[in-house]
Amino acid sequence: MEDKTFQISLKCLFCDCELQGKTEEKYVPGDMIKCQKCGELNDYDALMDVAIEEGKKSVAEYATDEIRKMLKNTFK
C-alpha cells in the first residue's frame, strides 16, 4: 500500500459551500468562521469534527479498496 495524502475542505454547516479563509490566520477552538456565501457563523469545533469524520471515512474507503485489490491478486 502506498502513502496517500487526503485533502479535506472545511464546508459551511448551513449551505455546504467550501469555506474560504485567510490562509495566514490561525483558528482556535471556540472561534466562529463566517461563510462568504450565506453569511452564517460556523463553530470551528463543529467544523473540525465534521472534517475529521470525513477524513476517517475517506481513509477507510481507500484502505478497503487497497485490501480488496491485494486479496484479489493473491487468489488468482
VOSESE-93118 format. One record per residue: residue in one letter; residue number from 1; x, y, z of N, C-alpha, C, O in turn. Coordinates in nm, 2 decimals, decimal comma. Example, Ala and Ser with C-alpha at 12.3 -4.5 7.8 and 13.67 -1.06 7.14 Angstrom:
BEGIN
r rest=A	nr=1	neast=1,32	nnorth=-0,57	nup=0,78	caeast=1,23	canorth=-0,45	caup=0,78	ceast=1,32	cnorth=-0,33	cup=0,78	oeast=1,42	onorth=-0,33	oup=0,85
r rest=S	nr=2	neast=1,28	nnorth=-0,22	nup=0,71	caeast=1,37	canorth=-0,11	caup=0,71	ceast=1,29	cnorth=0,00	cup=0,79	oeast=1,34	onorth=0,11	oup=0,80
This chain:
BEGIN
r rest=M	nr=1	neast=0,09	nnorth=-0,12	nup=0,00	caeast=0,00	canorth=0,00	caup=0,00	ceast=0,09	cnorth=0,12	cup=0,00	oeast=0,19	onorth=0,13	oup=0,08
r rest=E	nr=2	neast=0,06	nnorth=0,22	nup=-0,08	caeast=0,14	canorth=0,34	caup=-0,09	ceast=0,09	cnorth=0,44	cup=0,01	oeast=-0,02	onorth=0,44	oup=0,06
r rest=D	nr=3	neast=0,18	nnorth=0,54	nup=0,04	caeast=0,14	canorth=0,65	caup=0,12	ceast=0,05	cnorth=0,74	cup=0,04	oeast=0,07	onorth=0,77	oup=-0,07
r rest=K	nr=4	neast=-0,06	nnorth=0,78	nup=0,10	caeast=-0,16	canorth=0,85	caup=0,03	ceast=-0,19	cnorth=0,98	cup=0,12	oeast=-0,20	onorth=0,97	oup=0,24
r rest=T	nr=5	neast=-0,21	nnorth=1,09	nup=0,05	caeast=-0,25	canorth=1,22	caup=0,11	ceast=-0,39	cnorth=1,25	cup=0,08	oeast=-0,43	onorth=1,24	oup=-0,04
r rest=F	nr=6	neast=-0,46	nnorth=1,28	nup=0,18	caeast=-0,60	canorth=1,32	caup=0,16	ceast=-0,62	cnorth=1,47	cup=0,20	oeast=-0,56	onorth=1,52	oup=0,29
r rest=Q	nr=7	neast=-0,70	nnorth=1,54	nup=0,12	caeast=-0,73	canorth=1,68	caup=0,14	ceast=-0,87	cnorth=1,69	cup=0,17	oeast=-0,96	onorth=1,66	oup=0,09
r rest=I	nr=8	neast=-0,90	nnorth=1,75	nup=0,29	caeast=-1,04	canorth=1,77	caup=0,33	ceast=-1,07	cnorth=1,92	cup=0,34	oeast=-0,99	onorth=1,99	oup=0,41
r rest=S	nr=9	neast=-1,17	nnorth=1,97	nup=0,28	caeast=-1,20	canorth=2,11	caup=0,29	ceast=-1,31	cnorth=2,13	cup=0,40	oeast=-1,40	onorth=2,05	oup=0,42
r rest=L	nr=10	neast=-1,30	nnorth=2,24	nup=0,46	caeast=-1,40	canorth=2,28	caup=0,56	ceast=-1,52	cnorth=2,34	cup=0,48	oeast=-1,50	onorth=2,43	oup=0,40
r rest=K	nr=11	neast=-1,64	nnorth=2,28	nup=0,51	caeast=-1,76	canorth=2,33	caup=0,44	ceast=-1,86	cnorth=2,39	cup=0,54	oeast=-1,87	onorth=2,34	oup=0,66
r rest=C	nr=12	neast=-1,93	nnorth=2,49	nup=0,50	caeast=-2,03	canorth=2,56	caup=0,58	ceast=-2,13	cnorth=2,46	cup=0,63	oeast=-2,18	onorth=2,37	oup=0,55
r rest=L	nr=13	neast=-2,16	nnorth=2,46	nup=0,75	caeast=-2,26	canorth=2,37	caup=0,81	ceast=-2,40	cnorth=2,40	cup=0,77	oeast=-2,49	onorth=2,32	oup=0,79
r rest=F	nr=14	neast=-2,42	nnorth=2,52	nup=0,71	caeast=-2,56	canorth=2,56	caup=0,67	ceast=-2,58	cnorth=2,55	cup=0,52	oeast=-2,69	onorth=2,50	oup=0,48
r rest=C	nr=15	neast=-2,49	nnorth=2,59	nup=0,44	caeast=-2,51	canorth=2,58	caup=0,29	ceast=-2,42	cnorth=2,48	cup=0,22	oeast=-2,43	onorth=2,47	oup=0,10
r rest=D	nr=16	neast=-2,33	nnorth=2,42	nup=0,29	caeast=-2,23	canorth=2,32	caup=0,24	ceast=-2,13	cnorth=2,37	cup=0,14	oeast=-2,07	onorth=2,30	oup=0,06
r rest=C	nr=17	neast=-2,12	nnorth=2,50	nup=0,13	caeast=-2,02	canorth=2,56	caup=0,04	ceast=-1,88	cnorth=2,56	cup=0,11	oeast=-1,87	onorth=2,57	oup=0,23
r rest=E	nr=18	neast=-1,77	nnorth=2,55	nup=0,03	caeast=-1,64	canorth=2,54	caup=0,09	ceast=-1,60	cnorth=2,68	cup=0,15	oeast=-1,62	onorth=2,78	oup=0,09
r rest=L	nr=19	neast=-1,56	nnorth=2,67	nup=0,27	caeast=-1,52	canorth=2,80	caup=0,34	ceast=-1,39	cnorth=2,85	cup=0,29	oeast=-1,29	onorth=2,77	oup=0,28
r rest=Q	nr=20	neast=-1,38	nnorth=2,98	nup=0,27	caeast=-1,26	canorth=3,04	caup=0,23	ceast=-1,21	cnorth=3,14	cup=0,34	oeast=-1,29	onorth=3,23	oup=0,37
r rest=G	nr=21	neast=-1,10	nnorth=3,11	nup=0,39	caeast=-1,05	canorth=3,20	caup=0,50	ceast=-0,91	cnorth=3,25	cup=0,46	oeast=-0,85	onorth=3,21	oup=0,36
r rest=K	nr=22	neast=-0,86	nnorth=3,34	nup=0,54	caeast=-0,73	canorth=3,39	caup=0,53	ceast=-0,63	cnorth=3,28	cup=0,56	oeast=-0,63	onorth=3,22	oup=0,67
r rest=T	nr=23	neast=-0,54	nnorth=3,24	nup=0,47	caeast=-0,46	canorth=3,12	caup=0,49	ceast=-0,36	cnorth=3,15	cup=0,60	oeast=-0,31	onorth=3,05	oup=0,67
r rest=E	nr=24	neast=-0,32	nnorth=3,27	nup=0,63	caeast=-0,22	canorth=3,30	caup=0,73	ceast=-0,29	cnorth=3,31	cup=0,87	oeast=-0,22	onorth=3,32	oup=0,97
r rest=E	nr=25	neast=-0,42	nnorth=3,32	nup=0,88	caeast=-0,49	canorth=3,33	caup=1,00	ceast=-0,50	cnorth=3,19	cup=1,07	oeast=-0,53	onorth=3,09	oup=1,01
r rest=K	nr=26	neast=-0,48	nnorth=3,19	nup=1,20	caeast=-0,49	canorth=3,06	caup=1,28	ceast=-0,62	cnorth=3,07	cup=1,36	oeast=-0,65	onorth=3,17	oup=1,42
r rest=Y	nr=27	neast=-0,69	nnorth=2,96	nup=1,35	caeast=-0,82	canorth=2,95	caup=1,42	ceast=-0,80	cnorth=2,86	cup=1,54	oeast=-0,72	onorth=2,76	oup=1,54
r rest=V	nr=28	neast=-0,87	nnorth=2,88	nup=1,65	caeast=-0,86	canorth=2,81	caup=1,77	ceast=-1,00	cnorth=2,76	cup=1,81	oeast=-1,10	onorth=2,82	oup=1,77
r rest=P	nr=29	neast=-1,01	nnorth=2,66	nup=1,90	caeast=-1,14	canorth=2,62	caup=1,94	ceast=-1,22	cnorth=2,74	cup=2,00	oeast=-1,17	onorth=2,82	oup=2,08
r rest=G	nr=30	neast=-1,35	nnorth=2,74	nup=1,97	caeast=-1,44	canorth=2,85	caup=2,01	ceast=-1,45	cnorth=2,96	cup=1,91	oeast=-1,54	onorth=3,04	oup=1,92
r rest=D	nr=31	neast=-1,37	nnorth=2,96	nup=1,81	caeast=-1,38	canorth=3,07	caup=1,70	ceast=-1,50	cnorth=3,04	cup=1,62	oeast=-1,55	onorth=2,93	oup=1,60
r rest=M	nr=32	neast=-1,56	nnorth=3,15	nup=1,57	caeast=-1,67	canorth=3,14	caup=1,47	ceast=-1,62	cnorth=3,19	cup=1,34	oeast=-1,56	onorth=3,29	oup=1,33
r rest=I	nr=33	neast=-1,64	nnorth=3,11	nup=1,23	caeast=-1,60	canorth=3,14	caup=1,10	ceast=-1,72	cnorth=3,17	cup=1,01	oeast=-1,81	onorth=3,09	oup=1,00
r rest=K	nr=34	neast=-1,71	nnorth=3,29	nup=0,95	caeast=-1,83	canorth=3,33	caup=0,87	ceast=-1,82	cnorth=3,28	cup=0,73	oeast=-1,71	onorth=3,28	oup=0,67
r rest=C	nr=35	neast=-1,93	nnorth=3,23	nup=0,68	caeast=-1,94	canorth=3,18	caup=0,55	ceast=-1,95	cnorth=3,29	cup=0,45	oeast=-2,03	onorth=3,38	oup=0,47
r rest=Q	nr=36	neast=-1,87	nnorth=3,29	nup=0,35	caeast=-1,87	canorth=3,40	caup=0,25	ceast=-2,00	cnorth=3,40	cup=0,16	oeast=-2,04	onorth=3,50	oup=0,11
r rest=K	nr=37	neast=-2,06	nnorth=3,28	nup=0,15	caeast=-2,18	canorth=3,27	caup=0,06	ceast=-2,31	cnorth=3,30	cup=0,14	oeast=-2,38	onorth=3,39	oup=0,09
r rest=C	nr=38	neast=-2,33	nnorth=3,24	nup=0,25	caeast=-2,46	canorth=3,26	caup=0,32	ceast=-2,45	cnorth=3,35	cup=0,44	oeast=-2,56	onorth=3,40	oup=0,49
r rest=G	nr=39	neast=-2,33	nnorth=3,38	nup=0,48	caeast=-2,31	canorth=3,48	caup=0,59	ceast=-2,33	cnorth=3,42	cup=0,73	oeast=-2,32	onorth=3,49	oup=0,83
r rest=E	nr=40	neast=-2,36	nnorth=3,29	nup=0,74	caeast=-2,38	canorth=3,23	caup=0,87	ceast=-2,25	cnorth=3,21	cup=0,94	oeast=-2,14	onorth=3,19	oup=0,88
r rest=L	nr=41	neast=-2,25	nnorth=3,21	nup=1,07	caeast=-2,13	canorth=3,18	caup=1,15	ceast=-2,12	cnorth=3,03	cup=1,18	oeast=-2,22	onorth=2,97	oup=1,23
r rest=N	nr=42	neast=-2,01	nnorth=2,97	nup=1,15	caeast=-1,98	canorth=2,83	caup=1,18	ceast=-1,89	cnorth=2,82	cup=1,29	oeast=-1,78	onorth=2,88	oup=1,30
r rest=D	nr=43	neast=-1,92	nnorth=2,73	nup=1,38	caeast=-1,83	canorth=2,70	caup=1,50	ceast=-1,71	cnorth=2,61	cup=1,46	oeast=-1,73	onorth=2,51	oup=1,39
r rest=Y	nr=44	neast=-1,60	nnorth=2,66	nup=1,49	caeast=-1,47	canorth=2,59	caup=1,45	ceast=-1,47	cnorth=2,45	cup=1,50	oeast=-1,43	onorth=2,36	oup=1,42
r rest=D	nr=45	neast=-1,51	nnorth=2,43	nup=1,62	caeast=-1,51	canorth=2,29	caup=1,68	ceast=-1,60	cnorth=2,20	cup=1,60	oeast=-1,56	onorth=2,08	oup=1,57
r rest=A	nr=46	neast=-1,72	nnorth=2,24	nup=1,56	caeast=-1,81	canorth=2,16	caup=1,48	ceast=-1,75	cnorth=2,13	cup=1,34	oeast=-1,77	onorth=2,02	oup=1,29
r rest=L	nr=47	neast=-1,69	nnorth=2,24	nup=1,28	caeast=-1,63	canorth=2,22	caup=1,15	ceast=-1,52	cnorth=2,11	cup=1,15	oeast=-1,51	onorth=2,03	oup=1,06
r rest=M	nr=48	neast=-1,44	nnorth=2,12	nup=1,26	caeast=-1,33	canorth=2,02	caup=1,27	ceast=-1,38	cnorth=1,88	cup=1,29	oeast=-1,33	onorth=1,78	oup=1,24
r rest=D	nr=49	neast=-1,49	nnorth=1,87	nup=1,37	caeast=-1,55	canorth=1,73	caup=1,40	ceast=-1,60	cnorth=1,67	cup=1,27	oeast=-1,57	onorth=1,56	oup=1,24
r rest=V	nr=50	neast=-1,67	nnorth=1,75	nup=1,19	caeast=-1,72	canorth=1,71	caup=1,06	ceast=-1,60	cnorth=1,67	cup=0,96	oeast=-1,61	onorth=1,57	oup=0,90
r rest=A	nr=51	neast=-1,50	nnorth=1,75	nup=0,96	caeast=-1,38	canorth=1,73	caup=0,87	ceast=-1,31	cnorth=1,60	cup=0,91	oeast=-1,27	onorth=1,53	oup=0,83
r rest=I	nr=52	neast=-1,30	nnorth=1,58	nup=1,04	caeast=-1,23	canorth=1,46	caup=1,09	ceast=-1,31	cnorth=1,34	cup=1,06	oeast=-1,25	onorth=1,24	oup=1,01
r rest=E	nr=53	neast=-1,44	nnorth=1,34	nup=1,07	caeast=-1,52	canorth=1,22	caup=1,03	ceast=-1,51	cnorth=1,20	cup=0,88	oeast=-1,51	onorth=1,08	oup=0,84
r rest=E	nr=54	neast=-1,51	nnorth=1,30	nup=0,80	caeast=-1,50	canorth=1,29	caup=0,66	ceast=-1,36	cnorth=1,23	cup=0,62	oeast=-1,35	onorth=1,14	oup=0,53
r rest=G	nr=55	neast=-1,26	nnorth=1,27	nup=0,69	caeast=-1,13	canorth=1,22	caup=0,67	ceast=-1,12	cnorth=1,07	cup=0,70	oeast=-1,06	onorth=0,99	oup=0,63
r rest=K	nr=56	neast=-1,18	nnorth=1,03	nup=0,82	caeast=-1,18	canorth=0,89	caup=0,86	ceast=-1,25	cnorth=0,81	cup=0,76	oeast=-1,21	onorth=0,70	oup=0,72
r rest=K	nr=57	neast=-1,36	nnorth=0,86	nup=0,70	caeast=-1,44	canorth=0,78	caup=0,60	ceast=-1,35	cnorth=0,77	cup=0,47	oeast=-1,35	onorth=0,66	oup=0,42
r rest=S	nr=58	neast=-1,29	nnorth=0,87	nup=0,43	caeast=-1,20	canorth=0,86	caup=0,31	ceast=-1,09	cnorth=0,76	cup=0,33	oeast=-1,06	onorth=0,68	oup=0,24
r rest=V	nr=59	neast=-1,03	nnorth=0,76	nup=0,44	caeast=-0,91	canorth=0,67	caup=0,47	ceast=-0,97	cnorth=0,53	cup=0,47	oeast=-0,90	onorth=0,44	oup=0,42
r rest=A	nr=60	neast=-1,08	nnorth=0,50	nup=0,54	caeast=-1,14	canorth=0,37	caup=0,55	ceast=-1,17	cnorth=0,32	cup=0,41	oeast=-1,15	onorth=0,20	oup=0,38
r rest=E	nr=61	neast=-1,23	nnorth=0,40	nup=0,32	caeast=-1,27	canorth=0,36	caup=0,19	ceast=-1,14	cnorth=0,33	cup=0,11	oeast=-1,14	onorth=0,23	oup=0,04
r rest=Y	nr=62	neast=-1,04	nnorth=0,41	nup=0,12	caeast=-0,92	canorth=0,38	caup=0,05	ceast=-0,85	cnorth=0,25	cup=0,10	oeast=-0,81	onorth=0,17	oup=0,01
r rest=A	nr=63	neast=-0,85	nnorth=0,23	nup=0,23	caeast=-0,78	canorth=0,11	caup=0,28	ceast=-0,86	cnorth=-0,01	cup=0,24	oeast=-0,80	onorth=-0,12	oup=0,20
r rest=T	nr=64	neast=-0,99	nnorth=-0,01	nup=0,24	caeast=-1,08	canorth=-0,12	caup=0,20	ceast=-1,05	cnorth=-0,15	cup=0,05	oeast=-1,04	onorth=-0,27	oup=0,02
r rest=D	nr=65	neast=-1,04	nnorth=-0,05	nup=-0,03	caeast=-1,02	canorth=-0,08	caup=-0,18	ceast=-0,88	cnorth=-0,14	cup=-0,20	oeast=-0,86	onorth=-0,23	oup=-0,28
r rest=E	nr=66	neast=-0,78	nnorth=-0,09	nup=-0,12	caeast=-0,64	canorth=-0,14	caup=-0,14	ceast=-0,64	cnorth=-0,29	cup=-0,09	oeast=-0,57	onorth=-0,37	oup=-0,15
r rest=I	nr=67	neast=-0,70	nnorth=-0,32	nup=0,02	caeast=-0,70	canorth=-0,45	caup=0,07	ceast=-0,77	cnorth=-0,55	cup=-0,03	oeast=-0,73	onorth=-0,66	oup=-0,05
r rest=R	nr=68	neast=-0,88	nnorth=-0,50	nup=-0,08	caeast=-0,96	canorth=-0,58	caup=-0,18	ceast=-0,87	cnorth=-0,61	cup=-0,30	oeast=-0,87	onorth=-0,72	oup=-0,35
r rest=K	nr=69	neast=-0,79	nnorth=-0,51	nup=-0,35	caeast=-0,70	canorth=-0,53	caup=-0,46	ceast=-0,59	cnorth=-0,63	cup=-0,43	oeast=-0,56	onorth=-0,72	oup=-0,51
r rest=M	nr=70	neast=-0,54	nnorth=-0,62	nup=-0,31	caeast=-0,43	canorth=-0,72	caup=-0,27	ceast=-0,48	cnorth=-0,86	cup=-0,26	oeast=-0,42	onorth=-0,95	oup=-0,31
r rest=L	nr=71	neast=-0,60	nnorth=-0,87	nup=-0,20	caeast=-0,66	canorth=-1,01	caup=-0,19	ceast=-0,70	cnorth=-1,06	cup=-0,32	oeast=-0,68	onorth=-1,18	oup=-0,35
r rest=K	nr=72	neast=-0,75	nnorth=-0,98	nup=-0,41	caeast=-0,78	canorth=-1,03	caup=-0,54	ceast=-0,66	cnorth=-1,08	cup=-0,62	oeast=-0,67	onorth=-1,18	oup=-0,69
r rest=N	nr=73	neast=-0,55	nnorth=-1,01	nup=-0,61	caeast=-0,42	canorth=-1,06	caup=-0,67	ceast=-0,37	cnorth=-1,18	cup=-0,61	oeast=-0,30	onorth=-1,26	oup=-0,67
r rest=T	nr=74	neast=-0,39	nnorth=-1,20	nup=-0,48	caeast=-0,34	canorth=-1,32	caup=-0,41	ceast=-0,41	cnorth=-1,44	cup=-0,45	oeast=-0,34	onorth=-1,55	oup=-0,46
r rest=F	nr=75	neast=-0,53	nnorth=-1,44	nup=-0,47	caeast=-0,61	canorth=-1,56	caup=-0,50	ceast=-0,64	cnorth=-1,58	cup=-0,65	oeast=-0,74	onorth=-1,64	oup=-0,69
r rest=K	nr=76	neast=-0,55	nnorth=-1,53	nup=-0,74	caeast=-0,57	canorth=-1,55	caup=-0,88	ceast=-0,53	cnorth=-1,69	cup=-0,92	oeast=-0,54	onorth=-1,73	oup=-1,04
